[in-house]
């Protein structure tokens, strides 16, 4: 006689994240049924890491499903891509209408949109859930970003909000929106993470090359910054990293090859920004900076051929420079988040998502890699004005940029004069200056496009009349010997 289902939650995938998430869910009083394609890992997990817990093992998909209470909730923590689709197809035959499949991997949001529509069409529910915080977060409290079938939320909410990180008692988990929105928000989170890390690396480069500080001194700088507005997880770990000594007593970071890798989410964010026409310039530069770092052999060769300024050493007041650098770093981080929320706003329009911006900022306040003190201020901005057009229009952020921008300009200027690359710090400032300009030189650009390709242009509103109505595209015969035919294939 088959026993009654006992499992509150099923999880497939017993790599580091899966095991730690299972133990976290168990700690909060829920019975988890665990399965792995290599079933020997299930037995090993039960007799080692999960020993003494209420975790239940399954040796097949059918057994996993049979041990779960309805509506069944099954999370996949497997490699993104075809493996997710393969497991979905294996699970479907054993499900009943209304059961829920959850993808907790780093899936690309178009795949999540496709899977959500596919499963909803079969009468099931689907959630694509971004999970951030790494191994430690999974075990003791991650940031969770679920989106998909709205009706699924109430079934998983008690579990998700109980196991997530907490800030002032509030869970770093809320419903994001429809279809692929959860994974989209996680993608943007990772893109912002790329930007934050690049900004910190540029600050580190200036502290080492321009100021010549020791790594112990640099650790002190980051420790002080972490006590103020730059208080964040990444600043905190940077302090620890630069102080860490190898067995010979020298800073370990100096022995690490300066070629950075990437897993794709930063690139996805940059590509999405191009597709949607949103200038997420800082994340784009962060991705390109990693690509440039990977060109190590060419850079070694270039360093012996290409010349820059005579000296890269700053000869002014070092303490004043450090203060200015902290302000520049803060201002650029604010721009990065503003760009990220601009991108999510446009993606929501494009995909008909109802994004919870205040909730997203709360999800990022704890448990995740980009957690920062000022995320509380972002939450307040969207709570005060849910229709806020841009974070830079909120009084807190406007005043913060006003206060920091002179220091920011000094740092970028000195970096250029010293020949030390600061692509993220610089592009953030260029975006800010471009965004605050009522008029940009794109009028000349449009004229050139019309001159050589008859791509048309629009007149300024104040220059329109009956001959040239507002919001119409026109072509001018610039040379006098061209025709009146113009391109209608696109307007950009």
C-alpha positions in Angstrom: 0.0 0.0 0.0 1.4 3.4 -1.1 2.0 5.9 1.7 0.4 9.3 1.7 2.5 12.1 0.0 4.6 13.8 2.6 6.6 16.3 0.6 5.9 20.1 0.6 8.4 20.8 -2.1 10.4 18.9 -4.7 13.9 19.9 -5.9 15.9 18.4 -8.8 19.6 19.0 -8.9 22.0 18.3 -6.1 24.9 20.5 -7.0 26.1 23.1 -4.4 23.1 25.5 -4.8 20.5 22.7 -4.8 21.9 21.0 -1.7 22.1 24.3 0.3 18.6 25.4 -0.8 17.2 22.1 0.3 18.8 22.4 3.8 17.5 26.0 4.0 13.9 24.9 3.2 14.2 22.0 5.7 15.4 24.4 8.4 12.1 26.3 8.0 9.9 23.3 8.7 9.1 22.1 5.2 9.7 18.6 3.9 11.7 18.5 0.7 11.9 15.6 -1.7 15.3 15.5 -3.4 16.2 14.0 -6.8 19.2 14.0 -9.0 19.8 12.5 -12.4 22.8 10.6 -11.0 20.7 8.9 -8.3 23.8 7.9 -6.3 24.1 11.6 -5.3 20.7 11.3 -3.6 21.8 8.6 -1.3 25.1 10.3 -0.6 23.3 13.6 0.2 20.9 11.8 2.6 23.7 10.0 4.5 26.0 13.0 4.7 24.9 16.7 4.3 21.2 15.9 4.9 21.7 13.4 7.7 19.4 14.0 10.6 17.0 16.2 8.6 13.5 15.5 7.3 14.7 15.5 3.7 13.2 12.6 1.6 15.0 11.0 -1.3 13.6 9.9 -4.7 15.3 7.7 -7.2 13.1 8.5 -10.2 10.9 11.4 -11.4 7.8 9.3 -10.9 8.8 8.6 -7.3 9.6 12.3 -6.7 6.1 13.4 -8.0 4.3 10.6 -6.0 5.8 11.9 -2.7 4.6 15.5 -3.1 1.4 17.0 -1.8 -0.9 18.8 -4.3 -0.5 21.2 -6.0 3.0 19.8 -6.5 5.8 22.3 -6.4 9.0 21.1 -8.2 12.0 23.3 -8.5 14.8 22.6 -11.1 18.3 23.7 -10.2 20.1 22.4 -13.2 22.2 23.9 -16.0 20.4 26.4 -18.1 19.4 25.4 -21.6 18.3 22.0 -23.0 18.6 20.3 -19.6 15.7 22.4 -18.3 13.5 21.4 -21.2 14.5 17.8 -20.9 13.5 17.6 -17.3 10.2 19.5 -18.0 9.3 16.8 -20.6 10.2 14.0 -18.1 8.0 15.6 -15.3 4.9 16.5 -17.3 3.5 12.9 -17.7 3.3 12.5 -14.0 1.7 15.9 -13.1 -1.9 16.9 -12.6 -3.6 20.1 -13.7 -2.5 23.0 -11.5 0.8 21.6 -10.5 3.8 24.0 -10.5 7.2 23.7 -12.1 9.9 26.2 -11.0 13.1 26.9 -12.8 15.6 28.3 -10.3 18.6 28.4 -12.7 20.1 31.3 -14.7 17.9 30.8 -17.7 17.7 33.3 -20.5 14.3 35.1 -20.1 13.1 34.3 -23.7 13.3 30.6 -22.8 11.3 31.3 -19.6 8.6 33.1 -21.6 8.4 30.2 -24.0 8.2 27.6 -21.2 5.6 29.5 -19.3 3.3 29.7 -22.3 3.9 26.1 -23.1 3.1 24.8 -19.6 0.2 27.1 -19.1 -1.2 25.8 -22.4 -1.2 22.3 -20.9 -2.9 23.4 -17.7 0.2 23.6 -15.4 1.8 26.6 -13.7 5.3 27.8 -14.2 7.7 30.0 -12.3 11.1 31.3 -13.5 12.8 32.3 -10.4 16.1 34.3 -10.2 18.2 33.1 -7.2 21.1 35.3 -6.0 23.5 35.0 -3.1 25.7 32.1 -4.1 26.4 29.1 -1.9 26.0 31.0 1.4 22.9 32.8 0.3 21.2 29.5 -0.7 22.0 28.0 2.6 21.0 30.9 4.9 18.9 33.3 2.9 19.0 34.1 -0.8 17.4 36.9 -2.8 14.6 35.3 -4.7 13.0 36.9 -7.8 10.0 34.8 -8.9 7.9 35.5 -12.0 5.6 33.5 -14.2 2.0 32.2 -13.7 0.5 34.7 -11.2 -1.8 32.1 -9.7 1.3 30.1 -8.6 2.6 32.8 -6.3 0.2 32.1 -3.3 1.2 28.4 -3.4 5.0 29.1 -3.1 5.0 32.4 -1.3 5.1 31.0 2.3 8.1 28.8 1.4 10.0 31.4 -0.6 9.5 34.3 1.8 10.4 32.1 4.8 13.7 30.9 3.3 14.8 34.3 1.7 17.1 36.8 3.3 15.5 39.4 5.6 16.2 43.1 6.0 14.5 44.7 9.0 12.2 41.7 9.1 11.1 42.0 5.5 11.8 39.1 3.1 14.0 39.7 0.1 11.5 38.0 -2.1 8.3 39.3 -3.7 6.3 38.5 -6.9 8.0 40.2 -9.8 5.5 39.8 -12.7 4.4 37.6 -15.5 6.1 35.0 -17.8 9.9 35.6 -18.0 10.0 38.7 -15.8 11.7 36.9 -12.8 14.6 35.8 -14.9 14.7 39.2 -16.6 15.1 40.9 -13.3 17.8 38.4 -12.3 19.6 39.1 -15.6 19.5 42.9 -14.9 20.7 42.2 -11.3 23.7 40.3 -12.8 24.3 43.1 -15.3 24.4 45.7 -12.4 26.7 43.3 -10.6 29.1 43.4 -13.7 28.9 47.2 -13.5 29.5 47.4 -9.8 32.5 45.1 -10.0 34.1 47.0 -12.9 33.6 50.4 -11.0 35.3 48.9 -7.9 38.1 47.5 -10.1 38.7 51.0 -11.6 38.8 52.5 -8.1 41.3 49.9 -7.1 43.4 50.6 -10.2 43.5 54.3 -9.4 44.5 53.6 -5.8 47.3 51.3 -6.8 48.7 53.0 -10.0 47.8 56.7 -9.5 48.3 56.9 -5.7 50.7 54.0 -5.2 49.0 52.8 -2.0 49.9 49.5 -0.4 47.2 46.8 -0.3 46.8 47.2 3.4 46.2 51.0 2.8 43.7 50.1 0.1 41.9 47.8 2.5 41.6 50.7 4.9 40.1 52.9 2.2 37.5 50.3 1.3 36.7 49.7 5.0 36.0 53.4 5.5 33.9 53.6 2.3 31.9 50.7 3.6 30.9 52.7 6.7 29.2 55.4 4.6 27.0 55.6 1.6 29.0 52.9 -0.3 28.0 50.3 2.3 27.6 47.1 0.2 28.5 43.5 -0.1 31.0 44.0 -2.9 32.8 46.9 -1.1 33.0 44.7 2.0 34.5 41.7 0.2 36.9 43.9 -1.7 38.3 45.0 1.6 38.9 41.4 2.6 40.3 40.4 -0.8 43.0 43.1 -1.0 44.2 42.3 2.6 44.4 38.6 2.0 47.9 37.3 2.1 49.3 34.3 0.2 51.6 31.8 2.1 54.6 34.0 1.3 53.0 37.0 3.0 52.3 39.0 -0.2 48.8 40.0 -1.3 47.2 37.1 -3.1 45.3 39.4 -5.5 48.7 40.5 -7.0 49.3 36.9 -8.2 46.0 36.5 -10.0 46.1 36.8 -13.8 44.3 39.9 -15.0 41.9 38.2 -17.4 38.2 38.1 -16.4 35.7 35.5 -17.4 31.9 35.8 -17.8 29.0 33.4 -18.0 26.7 35.5 -20.2 24.2 37.4 -18.1 26.0 40.7 -18.4 26.2 40.2 -22.2 22.5 39.3 -22.2 21.7 42.5 -20.4 23.7 44.6 -22.9 22.1 42.9 -25.8 18.6 43.4 -24.4 19.4 47.1 -23.9 20.4 47.4 -27.6 17.3 45.5 -28.7 15.1 47.8 -26.6 17.0 51.0 -27.5 17.8 51.8 -23.8 21.4 53.2 -23.2 22.5 50.9 -20.5 26.1 52.1 -21.2 27.7 51.2 -17.9 26.9 47.6 -18.0 27.9 47.5 -21.7 31.3 49.0 -20.8 31.7 46.5 -18.0 31.2 43.6 -20.4 33.6 45.1 -22.9 36.2 45.7 -20.1 36.1 41.9 -19.4 36.6 41.2 -23.1 39.6 43.6 -23.2 41.1 42.0 -20.2 40.9 38.6 -22.0 43.2 40.0 -24.7 46.2 39.6 -22.4 48.8 38.6 -25.0 47.9 41.6 -27.2 47.9 44.0 -24.3 51.4 42.8 -23.3 52.6 43.5 -26.8 50.8 46.9 -26.9 52.3 47.9 -23.6 55.7 47.8 -25.3 54.6 49.7 -28.4 51.9 52.2 -27.5 52.8 55.3 -25.5 50.7 57.3 -23.0 51.4 60.1 -20.5 54.9 60.4 -19.1 53.7 59.5 -15.7 50.6 57.8 -14.2 51.3 59.0 -10.7 49.1 61.6 -9.1 51.1 64.4 -7.4 48.3 66.2 -5.6 46.6 65.7 -2.2 46.1 61.9 -1.9 43.5 62.1 0.8 41.5 64.6 -1.2 41.8 62.3 -4.2 40.5 59.3 -2.1 37.5 61.3 -1.0 36.7 62.4 -4.5 37.1 58.8 -5.7 34.6 57.6 -3.2 32.1 60.2 -4.4 32.7 59.3 -8.0 32.2 55.6 -7.3 28.9 56.4 -5.5 27.6 58.6 -8.3 28.4 56.1 -11.0 26.7 53.3 -9.0 23.6 55.4 -8.8 23.7 55.8 -12.6 24.1 52.1 -13.0 20.9 51.4 -11.0 19.0 54.1 -12.8 20.0 52.6 -16.1 19.0 49.1 -14.9 15.5 50.3 -13.8 15.1 52.2 -17.2 15.8 48.9 -18.9 13.3 47.0 -16.8 10.7 49.7 -17.4 11.1 49.3 -21.2 11.1 45.5 -21.0 7.9 45.6 -19.0 6.2 47.7 -21.8 7.6 45.3 -24.5 6.4 42.2 -22.7 3.2 43.5 -21.0 4.7 42.8 -17.5 3.4 44.6 -14.4 6.7 44.9 -12.6 6.9 45.6 -8.9 9.7 48.1 -8.8 9.6 48.8 -5.1 9.5 45.1 -4.5 12.5 44.5 -6.8 14.6 47.0 -4.9 13.6 45.2 -1.6 14.5 41.8 -3.1 18.0 43.2 -3.8 18.5 44.7 -0.3 19.7 41.5 1.2 20.9 38.0 0.2 22.2 39.0 -3.2 25.5 40.1 -4.6 24.5 43.7 -5.4 23.0 44.3 -2.0 23.7 47.9 -1.0 22.5 50.3 1.7 20.9 52.7 -0.8 18.6 50.1 -2.2 16.3 51.1 0.6 16.3 54.6 -0.9 15.3 53.1 -4.3 12.5 51.2 -2.6 11.3 54.5 -1.0 11.5 56.3 -4.3 9.2 53.8 -6.0 6.9 53.5 -2.9 6.5 57.3 -2.9 5.9 57.4 -6.7 5.2 54.0 -8.4 5.1 55.8 -11.8 8.6 57.4 -11.3 10.0 57.9 -14.8 13.6 57.8 -13.7 15.4 57.3 -10.4 17.4 60.4 -11.1 14.2 62.4 -10.8 13.7 61.3 -7.2 14.9 64.1 -4.8 17.2 61.7 -2.9 19.1 60.6 -6.0 19.1 64.1 -7.6 20.6 65.6 -4.5 23.2 62.7 -4.2 24.4 63.3 -7.8 24.5 67.1 -7.3 26.7 66.6 -4.2 29.0 64.1 -5.9 29.4 65.3 -9.4 32.3 67.8 -9.0 34.4 65.0 -7.4 33.2 62.6 -10.1 34.4 65.1 -12.8 37.8 65.6 -11.1 38.4 61.8 -11.0 37.4 61.2 -14.6 39.5 64.2 -15.7 42.6 63.1 -13.7 42.2 59.5 -15.0 42.3 60.7 -18.6 45.4 62.9 -17.9 47.2 60.1 -16.1 46.3 57.5 -18.8 44.5 55.1 -16.5 41.4 53.6 -18.0 38.1 54.2 -16.3 35.5 53.0 -18.9 32.7 52.5 -16.4 33.3 55.7 -14.4 33.6 57.7 -17.6 30.6 56.3 -19.5 28.4 56.8 -16.4 29.3 60.5 -16.4 28.9 60.8 -20.2 25.4 59.3 -19.9 24.5 61.7 -17.1 25.6 64.7 -19.2 23.8 63.4 -22.2 20.7 62.7 -20.3 20.6 66.2 -18.8 21.1 67.9 -22.2 17.9 69.2 -23.7 19.6 69.2 -27.2 22.1 66.7 -28.5 24.0 66.7 -31.8 21.8 64.0 -33.3 20.3 66.6 -35.5 23.5 66.6 -37.5 23.6 62.8 -37.4 20.0 62.7 -38.9 21.0 65.2 -41.5 24.0 63.1 -42.6 21.8 60.0 -42.8 19.3 61.8 -44.9 22.1 63.2 -47.1 23.7 59.9 -48.0 20.8 57.5 -47.6 17.6 59.5 -47.8 16.6 58.1 -44.4 14.5 61.2 -43.6 14.3 63.4 -40.5 11.8 65.3 -38.4 11.6 69.1 -37.9 11.7 70.5 -34.3 8.3 71.1 -33.0 8.8 74.9 -33.0 9.8 74.7 -36.7 6.8 72.8 -37.9 4.0 74.3 -40.1 1.5 73.3 -42.7 4.2 72.3 -45.1 6.1 70.3 -42.5 3.5 68.9 -40.0 4.6 67.8 -36.5 5.7 64.1 -36.1 6.2 63.6 -39.9 9.3 62.3 -41.5 10.7 64.3 -44.5 13.5 64.2 -47.0 15.6 67.1 -48.4 17.4 67.1 -51.7 20.7 68.3 -50.1 22.8 68.4 -53.3 20.3 69.8 -55.7 20.8 66.8 -58.1 19.2 64.1 -56.0 15.7 62.9 -56.3 12.6 63.1 -54.1 12.5 59.3 -53.4 13.4 58.4 -49.8 13.8 55.3 -47.7 10.8 53.9 -45.9 12.4 50.7 -44.6 13.0 52.0 -41.1 13.0 55.1 -39.0 15.7 55.3 -36.4 
